[in-house]
Amino acid sequence: MDDTQKDTRKTSLQMPLILENDLSESTSNRDYDENLNSFDPGTLENSKLTKFCIFCGLVVSLASFQFGYKMSELNNPKDAIINCGKSQDPLNAKLIAGYTSALPKCLPMSETYFGVATSIFAIGGLIGSLASGPFVSKYGRKKTLMFNSTLFFIGSVFETFATKPIMLVLGRFISGIGSGVGIVVAPMYLTEIAPMRYRGLLNLFNQMNIVFGIFVAQVLGYVFGTVNHWRLVLGFGILASLINGVTMLMVVESPRHFFNLSDFRSAENILIKLRGTSDVSEELKGWMVGHRNSSVAQTNNADTGVNNSRNGSSSNNEYSGEQYIDEIGQTEPKITLFSIFRMKKYYHSLILVATLQIGQQFSGINTVFFYSNTIFSKMFSQNMSSILTLMIGLVNVIFTLIAVFIVDRIPRRKLLFTSMIMMFLSLGLQTVSMFAKINALSVISLFMIIVSFAPGYGPLPFLISTEVFDSQAIAAGNSFSLGANWIGTFILGVSFLSMNESLGNYTFIVFMFFLVVFGVFYYFYLPETKNKTFGEVSEEFVF
């Protein structure tokens, strides 16, 4: 590259005003490097969590709410959807006038076909999760989520106004794609806008809205899950998508997205809005130091001793500010879902997020969410079973809210292992209750499983998955992470009923076994990520 080309490119790479001033006051590139090296990581813990930052987090996590809602929307209205029935409840014509008369009361289909309509959601989710990375890197988190609200809208329209079962299946598939994209991008955005000490709190908005979406779907399904009203349950998804799309206009793009594109000025301006102060120099320095150190490490690995001037303790002084600005423009991630598997620095991260997500699913938690009504119906009346299922959802919401107040007070590992141990004991209690045929103990143990899961094993896989990748790989890494979650969900969904039929009272022992296996893996290979940068976390990687 000649000097003219270099000057032209460097003009387009606008540095933050604060750091630009630092550079202009430096007498040499080495002075600029020393300015970056003066960065104190401890200063990042002083960043405040502003109301605007919370607002942005809540709006973005509406995508997670829609995921939770869509996941559970068919549970209660199932019989009304597939069986027209002879009796009809009183109809509130004002609410549904204009479309019910032109639409069939139900969509007659077999149990197997309805199972396809339910499980196709996971297939769409897997596709959405795996495909979201390139869009997020190119168009940003905000634009991707705005487009994603359109997918939710289209999917909900197909479901609500379905005249044939295939339309319901298609709507569920489209909604699954939207859910897959949303559940990848929302945690990423939340982690990127959060001050370091509040990463856990803000990221819990994701899990909190998932469980709240599940609960709202259960309540609406219980109230409107009748022959004449089930379309209202599915139609709520249209309203949710519109609210999400409109409110997304009010939030800012992730500052890390602009930083990754080398648009430092835009990153600085957005960070000022999020932090409520113009003094964001230390946080920006932290990002730049982290990117520089990552670039130096990659260069050292590639040089294999050819360029020794960057090796050893003197490398920081040899690595000039001008060189750094050049390198940022050249090394902005073109990391894709495929290329990340060829990069050794991310091997440990990829293995870790896969085991976290699959381990979460194989803990058996979704058997409680998906089949609690079936389990309760063997012991109680249908009405009582539905009420107990609603209470399961309510308890899940309450204890997820409790996690908001503890997730940033307790180390990630300690919270995770406590949650897993309590789940193990609760599953054991459930197994005992099934052999002893003690209904009250079975109900208590199912609630204990939820209480154990909600504050720990529920949100932590999503949170930790955003903390074990740097900003360059987070899009591809999170896509892979949530892809693993969808695969685990699908495997469990299609195998549980047959497994339960074959194993009977021994079913939950299988989940206890997986808790032990994954717990041992986490003990040896899961580093602590609370209040740590990727560079600090990666020092403990072994793969």
N, C-alpha and C positions, 0 to 999 in steps of 0.2 A: 504494500500500500504506500503510495507516494504521500508527501507532506500535504498537498492540496486536498487529496481525498480524506486524509486523517483529520485535517482542520474542519472540513465540511461535516464529517460524521460527528466530531466532538461538539460541534455547535448544536446539533440536534439532541445531544445527551445533556439536558439541562440539569445541573446539580442543584440541590436544595440551597436556598439563599444563605442559610446559616453556615453550611459547610463550604459554600462558594466564598463567603467572606473569610473563612478560616484559611482557604487556599490562597486568597489574594494577599493575606497578611503574611503568608509564609515566604521565607527567603529562598526556599528550595523545595523540591519534591520530598526530600527527606523530612523537612519540617512538617509537611502535610501528613506524611505517614506517622510522625510522632504525635500529631494531633489526634489521629485515629487511634493510635496505640494508647492514648491517655484515657480512652473510654473505660468507665467503671461500670461493670454489669450490675452492681448493686443499686445504681441510680434508677434502673428500670422499675424497681419495686415501688418507686415513689409516684409513678404515673397514676392519675386518678380515673375512676370510672364515672363518666358523665351521663347525664340523662339522655343526651342525644345518642351516645354509644349504646345504651340500653335499648332505646327506641329502635335503632337500626337492627340490633340483635333480635328483638321480638318480631319485627316485621319479616326479616329473613327466615326466621324459624317457623313462620306460617307454612312454609313448604313442608316442614317436618310434621306439622299438624295435619296437613292434607294426606301425607303418607300414612300416618296412624289411622286417620279416618277411613281412608280407602281400604286399608288392610282389614278393617273390621265391619265395613258397612253391610256386607251380605250375611253376617252371622245370624242376627235375630229375624230379619224378614225372609229367610230362606223358604219356609213353608208357604208364605203368602205369594212368593214369586213363582214357585214351580207348581203350586196346587191352587187352582181358582177357588175351590170350596163352594158350597151351596149357600152358606149364610153370608150376609153382608152387613157390616157394621154401618151405623149412620154416617153419611158422607157430608163433609164440610164443603159444600159446592163452591163457596167463595174462594177457598184456597186452591182448588184444583180445576176450577171451571176453565174451559177453553182447551183442555188437552185430554182429560180422562175419557171423555165421551168418544174420542177418536182413537183411543189406544186400548189395546186388550187389557183386561183386568189382571192377567198374569201371563207368564211365559212358560207354558208346559214343557217340561224337559225331564230327563231321567236324572237320578242321583249322580251317575257318572258324568253326564254332560254338565251338571251344575258344578261338579268337582273341577271340570276343565275351566269353567268360568271363574272359579275361585283361584286355582293354581296358576292360570295364565298371567295373573297379576305378578307373580314372582318371576316369570320368564321376562316380562316387560321390564321389571325392576332390574334384573341382571343386565339386560341390554342397555338400559338407561345409565346404570352405574359405570359400565365399562366404556360407554361412548362419551361420557360427560367430560373427561379430561381434556381432550383437544379443544372443545368449545370454551371451557373455562379459561384455558391458557390464552386463547386467541381473542375472545370477546369479553372476558372479564366475568366476575362472579355476578354482578348486578344484572347485566344484559342476559346472561344465561338463565337466571331465575325468572326474569320477566318473560322470556320466551317460554320457560317451563310452565308458568301459570296458564299459558295458552294450551299446552298439552293437557293439563288438568281440566280445563274448561271443555275442550273437545271430548275428552274421555267421559266426563260427567254427562254431557249432552247425549252421547250415544247410549249411555246406561239408562238415563232418565226416560228418554223417549223411545226406548227399544220396542220394536214391534215383533221381533223374532229373537230367539235365543242367541243367534250369531251376533246380533248387534250388541247384546250385553257382553259377550266374550270380547268383541272388538274394543268396546269402551273400557273394559277392565285391562286389556292389554295396553292401550294408550295411557291409561291412568298409571299403570305399572311403570311405563317408561318415565313418566313425569316424577313418580315417586323415587325411582332409581337415581335420576339426576338430582332431585331435591335433597335426598339424604346424603349425597356426596358433597354438594356445593355448600349447603347450609353450615355443617360443622367447620368446613374450611374457612368460610367467611367469618364465623364467630371467633375462631382462634386467631385470625389475622387482624381483626379490629380490636381485640381485647388487650388491655394492659397486661403485662406478664403475670402479675400477682392475681389477676381476676380471670385468667384463661379458663379455669375449671368452672367458675360461676357462670360465665357467659356461655360456655359450651353446653351447660346443662339446659339452656333454653331449647336445645335440639331434642334431648330426651324428654324434657318436660312437655313439649308440645306433641311429641309422638304419643305419649301415654294419655294426654288430654284429648287428642284426636280419637284414640281408641275408645275412651270413656264416652265422649259425645256420641260416637257412632252407636255404642251400646244403648245409651239412653234413648236416642231417637229411634233406634230399631225396636226397643221395647214399647215405646209410645205409639209409633206409626207403622209397626211391622204387621199390618193387616192387609187383606186383599185389596182394599180401596185406597190405602195410604202408602204403600211401600215405595212408590215413586218419589214421595216427598223425602224419604231417607236418602235416596240416590241424588235427588235434585239439590240437596244441601251442598253437594260438592260443587255445583255451578256457582252458588253464592260465595263459597269459600275461595274459589279460584279468582273470581272477580275482585274480591276484597284484597287478596294477595297481590294481584297484578297492579291495582291502583296504588296501594300503599308502597309498593316497590319503587314508585316514582319519587318517593320522599326520602329514600336512603341514599347514601354515598357508595361509590365503588370502593372495594378494598384497597387501601393504600399499598399493600404488598403487590397487588397486580400491576400498578403503575411503576413501582420500584423494579419489578422483574422486567418491565418493558424499558427500563432506563429513563423513564419520565420522572425524574426525581422531584421536579418542581410540583407536579400534580400530587405525588405521594405526600410531599410535605404539607401542601394546602389541605388535603383531606385529613391528615393526621392532626393538624391544628384544630379542625372542626370536631374531630372525635375526642380529643383530649381537653378541649376548652381552654387551651393556652397556646401562645405562640412559641413557647420554649419547649420544642420537641427535638432539640439538637442531639441529646444523648441517645434517644431512641433511634434516631436516624443513623447516628454513628454506630450503634449496635448492629443495625441491619447491614451497614456497609462493611464493618469489620467481619461480621459473619460471612458475608459473601466473599470478601477478600481472602479470608483464611481458607474457605472452601475451594476457591480458585487456586490458591497456592498449593493446597494438598493435591488437587488434581494434577497440577503441573509437575509436582515432585514425583507423582506416580508415573507420569508419562515420560519424564525426562530420563529416568533410570540412571541418574548420575551424570548426564551430559551437561546440565546446567547446574553446577554445584553452588552457584551464588545464591540460590533460593533455599538451600538446605541449611539445617542447623539453626542456631539461635540468631544469626545475623540476617535471616531471611526477611524479617519485617522491615529492616532498614534498607535492604536492597530493593524492596518492592515499592516502586514509586507511586505517588498519587496519580500522575499522568498515565502510568502503566495500568493502574487499577481502573481508571475511567475507560481506557481502551478495552480492557478485558471484560468489563461488565457488558459493553455493547456487543461483544463477540460471543459471550458465553451464556446469554439469557436462554433459559431452558427451551430446548426442543426435545424435552424428555417426554416420551409418549408411553402408553401402556405397554408397548412392545420393547422400546429401547431401555426402559428402566430395569428389565431383567438381565441386561447385559452389563450393568454397572454394579461392580462389586460393593461399592460403598453403601448400597441400599439392600443388599441381600438380607441382612439381619432385620431391617425394618419390614421388608416384605413378608418374611417368615413370621415375624412377631404379629403383624396386623392380621394375617390369615388365621393364626391360632387363636387370637383374641376373639375374632368375629365368629369363627366356626365353633370355638369353645363355648361362646355365649349361647349359641343356638342348641348345641348338644347338651347344655345344662338342663334342658327339658322345660324351659320357661314358657315356650309357646304352646306346649301341651296344656298348660294351665289357662292361657289366654284363649286358645282356639277351642279347647274341648272341655272347659270347666262346666259348661251347661250340660254336656253329655254325662260328665262324671256325676254332677249333682242330681241329674234326672234319675239316676239309678237308686238314689236314696230318698229323694223328695218329690213333691208334685212339680209339674211343669212351671207353674207360677212361682213357687218358692225357689226353684232352680234358677229362673230368670232373675229374680231379686238377688240371690246370692252371687250370680255372675256379675250383676251391676255393682255389687259391693266389692267384688274383686277388682274391678276397674277403678272404683273410688279409692280404695286402699293404695293401689298402684300410683294414682295421681298424688295422694297425700304424701307418701314416702319418697316420691321423686322430688316433691317440693322441699322436703326436709333435706334432701341431698344438696340443695342449693346452699344451705347454710354450713355444710360440713366439708364439701368437696375440696375447697381451698384451704382447709384447716388441717386436713389429714393427708399424709403422704399417699400417693396413688397406690403403691404396692400394699400398704397396710389396709387401706379401704377395700381393695380388691380381694385380698385373702380373707378378710373378715367376712365379706359378703359370700364368698364361695364356701367357707366353712359352715356358715349358718344355713346356706342352701343345702349342703350335704346332710346336715342334721335334720332339716325339715323334710327332705325327701325320704330319709330313713324313717321318720315318724309317719309319713304318709304310707309307706310300705307296711309298717306295723299295723296301722289302722285298717288297711285293706285285708290283711290276713285275719285280724281279730274282728273284723266287721263292726267297728265302732264308728258310727257315722259322725258323731260330734268331733272325734279326734281327727277324722279325715278332713272335715271342714277347717278345723284349726290349723292343720298342717299345710293345707293349700294356701291359706292366708299368710302363714309364716314364710312360705316359699316366696310370695310376692314381697313381703316386708324385707326379706333378706336380699332379694334381687334388686329392687328399685333404687337404693342409694349407691350401689356398688357395681355389680356385674352388668347392670343395665346401661348406665351412661359411660362407664370408663372405657370400653372398647372403642367407642366413637371418639372420645376425648383423646386417648393415648394415640390413636391412629393419626391424629393431626399434629402430634408432638414428636413423632419419631421420623418425620421427613422434613427436609429443609424446604424453603419457599419454592425452589425450582422443581422439586419432585412431588410436592404435596397434591397436585391435581391428579397425576398418574397414580400415585401411591394410594390416595383416598378412593379412587375409582376401583383399584384392585381390592382394597379393604372391604368396600361395600359389596363388591362382586362376590367376595367370599361369604359375606353375610347372607346374601340372597341365595347362594348355592346351599348353604347350611339350612336356611329356612325351607327351601324346596325339598331337600332330602328328608328333613324331619316331617314336613307336611304330608308327603306321599307315603311315608313308611310307618308313621305312628300307629294308625288304626290297625294295620295288619300286625305290627309288632305287639300291640296291646292285646290283640286277639290270640296271638301265639303264646305270649309270655304271661298274660294275665296279671296276677298280683306281683310278679317279679319285674314288671316293666320299669318301675322307677329305679330299680337297682342299676339298670344300664346307665341312667343319667348320673347316678352317684359315681359309677366307674369313670365316666368321662370327666367329671369334676376333679377326681383325683389325678388322672393322667395330665390334664391341662394345667392343674395347679402345680404339679411337679415341674412342668416345663417353664411356667411363669417364674417359679422360684429361682431357677438357675439362669434364665435368659431375659427376663423382663427388667430393664433398668428403671430406676426412679426418674420420672420426667417432670415432677412438680417444680415449677419455678426454674426450669433449666432450658437453655438454648439447645438447638439441634447438635451443635458442636460438643457441648458438655455431655449430652445423652449418648452421642455416638462413640465416645471414649470407652464405653462399656460394651460395645458391640463385639461379638466374637466370630460371627459368620462372615 
